[in-house]
């Protein structure tokens, strides 16, 4: 089948398609197989690929990146041609039949279910493993917190495939030791249930929305021109922190409500009891960026520590979200900080009063 993307201009425009607040289609089209062997890694059904990619990014990759920092995509979408070539030449690609609803986003599984997979590397997890941690901790954390379908871990860089599916299996396997199936389908999982398997891991940041089944992309073999996708695609997966109900399948897609929404950052010091900073555009930068909370507690932020005193707490939230983060330094924790959730309503209350007692803030850490 021939793709509706038939020109460079169409491909360039298709790559600009925004899948979620922080992910665009272009980074998922990069393929070393296609680059080296002179192949085109372009969806035959662009509309379907975008729809599946939106689910993967909004439901799985966005909350992972919000909680653990930047995600590096090693492999995302594969066209049937590229995947078949990789399989035939033993380039670590499963058969097309096994990759429908997985790396081949624009074709459903044999059961008719759409899905999308990306192979990702998380620098946070790389560092965690290098310090003596184990990949299994991340597997259990995801199992407890995110609506994934399958995970497959690899030995190098703690990389793993993460799959979203209309019909989630919720199974974890690995080529890294211990090899085989770590979490079988049907294993219970909810926030904190298996916390003993991921001690010291941060709490989930942002809001994870449950998937509401709707009509999958149109079954027409002729997808619309790529240039029209950004305005015509039916987006059932709304970005994180969205507060309104998901649109019906035939409604006009909503714009990203999280993109550009204001991030609030406050710090409590021994001298300055309520310091406001307005230099953060994302939750990730406010917590783990160069001028974020983790750097603040390490004494690396460019502020006058003598004037403000030692930092005691940092508070971070984003407009439109129901929960924010309360942070303090804690030895032995990842990045040297402990993060707990706190209702945004409370944070706004503190902000209106220009402060809150240290005792009250400390009490939130004893509740978890």
N, C-alpha and C positions, 0 to 999 in steps of 0.2 A: 504494500500500500504506500502511496506517496503522501508526504506531509503537505498540509496547506501552507506551510512556511517554505516559500520557493525563492526568496531573494535575501540578500544580506540585510537590506533595510528591514525586512520583516523579522529576521532573526534578531537583529539588534533591538528592535522594539519589544519583541517577545522576552528577551533577557531582562528588560526593565520591569516586567510584571512583578508587582509586589505581592508576595505570598503571606506576609505577616509584618508586624511592625519593624522587625530587624532582618528579615530575609527576603531576598529577591531571587527570581528564577535563574538568573545568570550563573550564580555560584553552584547551582545543582547540575548545570549542563556540562561543566568541565569534566573531561574524560581523557586520561592519559592514553588509553587504548585508541580512542578516536583521533587524538592529536598525533600520535606516533605513526599510526597506520593510515592516516589521511581519510578518515571517515567522518560523516556528519552525525553528531549525536543530537538529533532533533526529534521531538515527539511527532508521531503520525497523527495523533489526536490531541492537539495543544490544549483544548478546553478541558478535556478529561485530566490531562497531566497537571494543569494548574489547580483544578479542584482538589485532587488528591494531595498535591504538595501543600495546599493551604491547610489541610487537616493535619498533616505531619508537623508543619511549622507551628501552628497556633496551639495545638494540643500537647505537643511534646518538646520541640526544640526551644520555643520561647520560654516556658517555665524552667527548663534546664539552664538556659543561658542567664536568665534572671537570677537564679539561685547560685550557680557555680562560676559564672563568668563566661568569657568568649568560647564559642564552639567553633571548631575547624571542621569543615565538611571535606572529607576525603573522596567520597563517591556518593552521588545522588541519583539523578535520573539516568537511565540507559535506554537507548532506543532498541527495539528488537534486533536490528542489524548489528549494533555494537555489542550487545549482550551475547548474541549467538556466536559472533566472531571470538569473543573472549572465552566462551565455553569450549568452542572447538579447538582453540589453541592453548587451553589449560592456563588461562590468565585469571584464575580465581573468580570466575563467573559461573554460577549455576545455570542450568538449562533455562530457556525462555519460559517453559511451562511452569517451572518453580519460581521464576521471577515475575510472572504476571501478578499484579497487585503488590509487588515488592519494589525492586529497582526499576521495573518497567511500569511506570505510574499510569500510563494511558490505556492499559488493558487489564481487565478484571481477572481474578483467579478462575479456575475451572468451575468453581461454585457460583461465580458471578459477582464476587465482592471486590470492590475497588480498594486500593491501599497504596502506600508509598513508604519507601525505605531510604535511609541515608546512612552511610558509614561515617561516623564522626570520631574526632579526637577532642578530648576536653583537657586543656592544660592543667586545670585544677586536679583532675584525676591522675594525670601523668605525675604531677608532683606528689600526690598522696601515695601512689604506689612506690615511688622512689624513696619515700620516707619510711617504707615498710608496710604500708597499707595493702589491701587486696582488692582486686576488681569486683569480687563478690559483694562487697559492701555497697558499691554503686548499683549493682543489679537489684539488691534488696530494697534500696532507697527508692529506685524507680518503681519497683513493684508495689510499694506502699503508697506512692504519691501520684503516679501518672497513668493515664489510660492507654498504655502501650499495648501492642499485640504480641510482638516478639522482640527479643534481644539476642544478639550473637556476638560474643566477645572474642577478640583475637590477641595473640601474644605480644605484638609490638605496639608500644605507646598506649596500651590499654584501650585500643580502638574497639569500637563495637558498632554493629548494625542495629538500628532502632527502627521499628516498623509500626506505622499506624494502619489500622484496617477497619472497614465497616463491620467486620465480624471478628473482633479481637480474640486471640487464642490465649494470651498472657502466659507465654512460655519463655524461659531463658536457657540458652545453650552456650557452649564455649569450646573454642579450640585451645584456649589457654588453660593451664592446670588450675583446678581440677576439670579435666575435659568431660564433655557430655552434658547432660541436662541438669541444671542447678535448680530450677523452679519449674515444676510440672503444671500443666493447665489445671485450674481448680484450686490452686493453693491460695488461701485467704491473704488479702493484702489491703491495708488501709493505713492512713498516717499513724505512725507509732507502733503498729502491731508487731513489726519485726525489728524494732529499734535496736535490739541487742546485736543485730547483724551489721549495723552501721553507726557505731558509737561516735559521737563528736561531729556528725554530719550536720550541716546547717538546715534550718527549717525551710520549707518551701516558700519562695517569694512569689508574689503575684497570685492570680486567681486562675485555677484550672477549671475550664468549663467542660461539663459532660457533653458528649457528642449526641446530637439530636438527629436520628435518621431522617433523611429527606430524600427526594428523588436524586439519584446520582446524575452526573452530566448526561446531556442528551445523547442518545445512542446513534445519532446520525454519523455516518462514516465521513462526512464532509464537515470538518471543524471550521469555525469562522476564521477569517484572516487574523494573523497574530497581532496586527496593529490595533484590532478592535477588542482584544481580550481584556485589556485593563479596564474598559468601561462596560463590557457586556457580560463578563464572567459572573455566574451565580455563586456568590461566596456564602456558604453555610457556616463556615468557621469564622467567627468574629474574633478580633484580637484580644489578647489578655486585658483584663481590667475593664472590658466592656460592661456597661450596666444595663443596656436595654435588651429586650428579648431578641432572639435570633430571627431574621426575616424569613418569611415563607419562601418556598423554592422558587416561586415566580415573581418575587418582589424585587425592587431595585436594590442592588447591593449597597450596604452601608459602608461609609468610609471608615478607615481605621480610627477608632476613638482613643486608643492608647498612644498612637504616634503623636509626639509633640506635646502630650499632656505634661503639666508641670510636675517636677520632682522637688520635694521639700526635704531639706537637710538641716537638722538642728544638732548642736553639741552642748553638753553640760560639762563644765570644767570646775575645778576647785575654787576658782575666783569668779570667772564669768559663768553665771548660772544658766544662761540661755543664749547661746550664740547662733545667729542665723547666717547661713551661707547659701548663695544662690548660683553656684557655679557648676551644677550637675544637670545634665540633660537626660540621664538614664539612671535607673535603680542600680544597675551594675557599677557605674562609675561612682555613685554615691556611697557604695558599700566597699567595693574592692578596687576602685580606680586609683590613680596616682594621688588624688586629693580626697580620697574617700575615707570611710571610718577605719578600715584596717590600717591605712597609712597614718591616720591621725594618732592611733594608739602606739604606733611605732616611732612617733616623733618625726615623721617624714613630711608632714604637710607644712607649707610655707605660711605659718602664722606665728604670732608672737606668743610663744609658750609662757614666757615670763609674765606677760600681761594677763593672759587668760587662765594660767594655771594648768595643772595636769588634767587631761581629759578623763572623764568618768563614764559618760554615756554618749552615744550618738543615736539619733532618731531619724528615720528615713521613711517617706511615703510618697505615693504618686496620686495625683488628682484622678478620681474615678475609681480607685481601688477601695475595697472594704477593709483591708488589713495593711498595716505597715510593719516596719521592723524596728526593734529596740536592740541596740548593740552595745556590748562592753568587751573590754579586753579579758581574755581568759587563756592562761597558759595550757598547752596541750591540745587546744582546739585548732581546726584547720584555719590557716591565716592568722592565728592568734586571737581570734574573736569568737564570741558566742552571740548568736542571733536568735531572738524570739519574736513571735508575732504579737501584735497589739492592734486593737481596732483603730481605724483611722479617725473615728469620732473622738476617741480619747486623745489622740495626738493633736487634733485640732483644738480640743479643749485646753490642753497644755499650752498650745501656741497662743491662744487668745489671752491666756494669763501671763504669757512671757515667762513660763517656768513651771516646775513641779518639784516636789521634794525628792531628794535622793533616795529616801526610804521607800517611797511609792514606786519609783522606777526599779529599785532592787527587788521589790516584791514580785515583779513579773518573772524574774528568773527562778524564783522558788516555786512557781506554779507549774513549771514544766518538768 
